[in-house]
Amino acid sequence: QVQLVESGGGLVQAGGSLRLSCAASGRTLSSYVMGWFRQAPGKERDVVAAIWSGGRTVYTDSSVKGRFTISRDNAKNTVYLQMKERKPEDTAVYYCAARRQDTGTYAYWGQGTPVTVSS
């Protein structure tokens, strides 16, 4: 059974930086697409960024482009989300997820880590 565990969330002031980590266990996910999603209070869960297996192909949502960077360390079975220049609207619960490259559905999800950006 695959487990994804996020960490690194918390309270940060606007303009500050934070790095989220997502550690996978139960299976090597080096061939999987890994994604970060977020869900703000009262809103739907949206994709923030995704990274393909080799790490060279990434997607970053326009709302965070230039401020957030996704990366992965396949040797550690871990994916990261580096966030800088945080804004209050970045406040949300952040989730990591994994999917096979031949499917568009994320099959595995973490429990989420809350991030609060104070102004």
DAWOCOR-V289087 format. One record per run of one state. SS is the DSSP state (A for helix, B for strand, O for the rest). FROM is the first residue (numbers start at 1). LEN is the number of residues. Records with the same first field share a line. If there is no record, write none. Layout:
SS = FROM-LEN + FROM-LEN
//
This chain:
O = 1-2 + 8-2 + 14-4 + 26-7 + 40-5 + 52-6 + 61-7 + 74-4 + 84-4 + 91-1 + 100-8 + 110-3 + 119-1
B = 3-5 + 10-4 + 18-8 + 33-7 + 45-7 + 58-3 + 68-6 + 78-6 + 92-8 + 108-2 + 113-6
A = 88-3
//
